[in-house]
Amino acid sequence: MSTEGLPEWLDPVVRAAETVEPHQLSRFLPPENGGRQSAVLVLFGQGARGPELLLMERAGTLRSHAGQPSFPGGALDPEDGDPEGSGPVRAALREAQEETGLDPAGVQVFGVLPRLYIPVSGFVVTPVLGWWREPSPVGAVDEAETARVFTVPVADLTDPAHRVTARHPRGHTGPAFLVESALVWGFTAGVIDRLLHFAGWEIPWDRTKQVPLDRSA
């Protein structure tokens, strides 16, 4: 990992990654034992409208999280190495390449957030922060798993008009974003929400504006 040569606008994200505590990111923290180790790539790039994030949309035919936007990522494989060491970084880059076709050589990893937990799937997730130093073409590598790959300007993510609260039929609520013809919610939206907050990019928004989720979510 290296922070050398990053654009200045990423400085607040670097500082947040260095200081944020696990409980400040989520109330769902990994159990002392168990859980499937995984990682996601939170990749920042410079687009036509300024800073942006890379996201993908899962195929609608998948059994879990069908059609849900997410960061590229997945479970650690044995060849990724130690989950307590560089394993999550290797897994995040490998999965991103397999899912979106990006060239990992053009990604500069500059930070790792505390591990978080997704109770519904049992995944222990390490968000890996990257700077897309040399962008490469991306797209859905396997359409059976990925419907599309897209970027979202940070300006749209911070725009109060694009921010809502997602309400699950079971009563759970959480931050969400209406961007690029998609509703970004769940774990992915939670990480984005906290990054915007601790980087000082958050703009006050109407948390009473709710969007109901489908029962299959």
C-alpha positions as CSV (number, residue, x, y, z in Angstrom):
1,M,0.0,0.0,0.0
2,S,1.1,3.5,-0.7
3,T,-0.3,7.0,-0.4
4,E,2.4,8.6,-2.6
5,G,1.2,10.5,-5.6
6,L,-2.5,10.5,-4.8
7,P,-4.6,13.4,-5.9
8,E,-5.2,16.0,-3.1
9,W,-8.9,15.4,-3.1
10,L,-8.3,11.9,-1.7
11,D,-6.5,13.3,1.4
12,P,-9.7,13.3,3.5
13,V,-10.3,9.6,2.6
14,V,-6.8,8.7,3.5
15,R,-7.1,10.4,6.9
16,A,-10.5,8.7,7.5
17,A,-9.0,5.3,6.8
18,E,-6.2,5.9,9.2
19,T,-8.4,7.0,12.1
20,V,-11.9,5.5,11.8
21,E,-12.9,2.8,14.3
22,P,-14.9,-0.3,13.3
23,H,-18.0,0.7,15.4
24,Q,-18.0,4.1,13.5
25,L,-18.6,2.2,10.2
26,S,-21.2,-0.3,11.2
27,R,-23.0,-1.8,14.2
28,F,-22.4,-5.2,12.6
29,L,-18.9,-6.3,13.6
30,P,-17.2,-9.6,12.9
31,P,-17.7,-12.4,15.5
32,E,-14.6,-13.6,17.4
33,N,-14.8,-16.9,15.6
34,G,-16.3,-17.9,12.3
35,G,-17.5,-16.0,9.3
36,R,-16.2,-16.3,5.7
37,Q,-13.3,-13.9,5.0
38,S,-13.9,-11.7,2.0
39,A,-12.9,-8.3,0.5
40,V,-14.3,-5.6,-1.7
41,L,-12.5,-3.0,-3.8
42,V,-13.6,0.6,-3.1
43,L,-12.0,2.1,-6.2
44,F,-11.9,5.9,-6.7
45,G,-11.2,7.3,-10.1
46,Q,-11.1,10.6,-11.9
47,G,-14.0,11.0,-14.4
48,A,-15.4,13.6,-16.7
49,R,-17.4,15.0,-13.7
50,G,-14.6,14.7,-11.2
51,P,-14.1,12.0,-8.5
52,E,-16.1,8.8,-9.0
53,L,-16.5,5.3,-7.7
54,L,-16.6,2.0,-9.5
55,L,-19.6,-0.2,-8.9
56,M,-21.2,-3.2,-10.5
57,E,-24.7,-4.6,-10.6
58,R,-25.2,-8.3,-9.8
59,A,-27.2,-10.4,-12.3
60,G,-30.9,-10.7,-11.6
61,T,-30.8,-14.5,-11.8
62,L,-28.5,-15.0,-8.8
63,R,-29.9,-16.7,-5.7
64,S,-28.6,-14.0,-3.3
65,H,-28.5,-10.3,-3.7
66,A,-29.9,-10.5,-7.2
67,G,-29.8,-7.2,-9.1
68,Q,-28.1,-5.4,-6.2
69,P,-25.4,-2.9,-6.9
70,S,-22.1,-3.5,-5.1
71,F,-18.4,-3.0,-5.0
72,P,-16.4,-5.6,-6.9
73,G,-15.2,-8.3,-4.5
74,G,-15.7,-11.7,-3.0
75,A,-14.4,-14.4,-0.7
76,L,-10.7,-15.0,-0.2
77,D,-9.2,-18.0,-1.9
78,P,-6.3,-19.9,-0.4
79,E,-3.9,-18.4,-2.9
80,D,-4.7,-14.9,-1.7
81,G,-2.8,-15.5,1.5
82,D,-3.2,-14.6,5.1
83,P,-6.6,-12.9,5.9
84,E,-4.8,-11.0,8.7
85,G,-2.1,-9.8,6.2
86,S,-2.2,-9.0,2.5
87,G,-4.8,-11.6,1.7
88,P,-7.8,-9.1,1.5
89,V,-5.9,-6.8,-0.8
90,R,-5.0,-9.6,-3.2
91,A,-8.6,-10.9,-3.1
92,A,-10.1,-7.5,-3.8
93,L,-7.9,-6.9,-6.8
94,R,-8.3,-10.5,-8.1
95,E,-12.1,-10.4,-7.7
96,A,-12.3,-7.0,-9.3
97,Q,-10.4,-8.3,-12.3
98,E,-12.5,-11.4,-12.6
99,E,-15.8,-9.4,-12.3
100,T,-15.1,-6.2,-14.2
101,G,-12.0,-6.9,-16.3
102,L,-10.0,-4.1,-14.8
103,D,-6.2,-4.3,-14.9
104,P,-5.0,-4.5,-11.3
105,A,-1.7,-3.0,-12.4
106,G,-3.4,0.3,-12.8
107,V,-4.8,0.3,-9.2
108,Q,-2.9,1.9,-6.3
109,V,-4.1,0.5,-3.0
110,F,-3.8,3.3,-0.4
111,G,-5.8,2.0,2.6
112,V,-7.8,-0.7,4.2
113,L,-10.9,-0.1,6.4
114,P,-11.7,-2.2,9.5
115,R,-13.3,-5.5,8.8
116,L,-17.1,-5.5,8.9
117,Y,-19.8,-8.2,9.1
118,I,-22.8,-9.1,6.9
119,P,-25.0,-11.2,9.2
120,V,-27.4,-12.4,6.4
121,S,-24.5,-14.1,4.5
122,G,-21.9,-14.6,7.2
123,F,-19.2,-12.7,5.3
124,V,-16.5,-10.9,7.2
125,V,-15.7,-8.1,4.7
126,T,-12.5,-6.0,4.4
127,P,-13.1,-2.8,2.3
128,V,-9.9,-2.1,0.4
129,L,-9.4,1.5,-0.8
130,G,-7.8,2.0,-4.2
131,W,-6.9,4.9,-6.6
132,W,-7.5,4.1,-10.3
133,R,-4.2,5.6,-11.3
134,E,-4.3,4.1,-14.8
135,P,-7.9,3.4,-15.8
136,S,-8.5,0.4,-18.0
137,P,-11.6,-0.8,-19.9
138,V,-14.2,-2.5,-17.7
139,G,-17.4,-4.4,-18.3
140,A,-19.4,-7.5,-17.2
141,V,-17.0,-10.4,-17.6
142,D,-19.6,-13.1,-16.8
143,E,-23.1,-12.0,-17.5
144,A,-24.4,-14.9,-15.5
145,E,-23.0,-13.1,-12.4
146,T,-22.7,-9.4,-13.4
147,A,-25.4,-7.4,-15.2
148,R,-23.3,-4.3,-15.7
149,V,-20.3,-2.3,-14.5
150,F,-20.5,1.4,-14.0
151,T,-19.0,4.5,-12.4
152,V,-20.8,7.0,-10.2
153,P,-19.6,10.6,-9.7
154,V,-19.0,11.4,-6.0
155,A,-21.0,14.6,-6.8
156,D,-24.1,12.5,-7.4
157,L,-23.5,10.5,-4.3
158,T,-23.3,13.6,-2.1
159,D,-26.3,15.3,-3.9
160,P,-29.2,15.3,-1.3
161,A,-31.6,14.8,-4.2
162,H,-30.1,11.3,-4.7
163,R,-30.1,10.3,-1.1
164,V,-32.9,8.2,0.5
165,T,-33.5,5.8,3.3
166,A,-34.1,2.2,2.2
167,R,-36.7,0.3,4.3
168,H,-36.7,-3.5,4.3
169,P,-40.0,-5.3,4.7
170,R,-38.7,-6.6,8.0
171,G,-38.4,-3.0,9.3
172,H,-34.7,-2.5,8.9
173,T,-33.6,0.8,7.5
174,G,-30.4,2.2,6.1
175,P,-28.9,4.8,3.8
176,A,-29.3,4.4,0.1
177,F,-28.5,6.2,-3.1
178,L,-30.6,6.7,-6.3
179,V,-27.9,6.9,-9.0
180,E,-27.2,5.7,-12.5
181,S,-30.7,4.1,-12.8
182,A,-30.0,2.0,-9.7
183,L,-30.8,1.9,-6.0
184,V,-27.6,1.4,-4.1
185,W,-28.4,0.1,-0.6
186,G,-27.3,-2.4,2.0
187,F,-23.6,-3.0,2.8
188,T,-22.3,-1.0,-0.2
189,A,-24.4,2.0,0.6
190,G,-23.4,1.8,4.3
191,V,-19.7,2.0,3.4
192,I,-20.2,4.8,1.0
193,D,-22.3,6.7,3.5
194,R,-19.6,6.4,6.2
195,L,-16.8,7.4,3.8
196,L,-18.7,10.5,2.7
197,H,-19.3,11.4,6.4
198,F,-15.8,10.9,7.7
199,A,-14.2,12.5,4.6
200,G,-16.2,15.6,5.3
201,W,-18.0,15.3,1.9
202,E,-21.5,14.7,3.3
203,I,-24.2,17.3,2.6
204,P,-27.3,17.3,4.9
205,W,-30.1,15.3,3.3
206,D,-33.7,14.3,4.1
207,R,-33.5,11.0,6.1
208,T,-37.3,10.8,6.2
209,K,-37.5,10.2,2.5
210,Q,-37.9,6.4,2.3
211,V,-37.8,3.9,-0.5
212,P,-39.3,0.4,0.2
213,L,-37.3,-2.7,-0.7
214,D,-38.8,-5.8,-2.3
215,R,-39.3,-8.8,-0.1
216,S,-36.7,-10.7,-2.0
217,A,-34.0,-8.2,-1.1
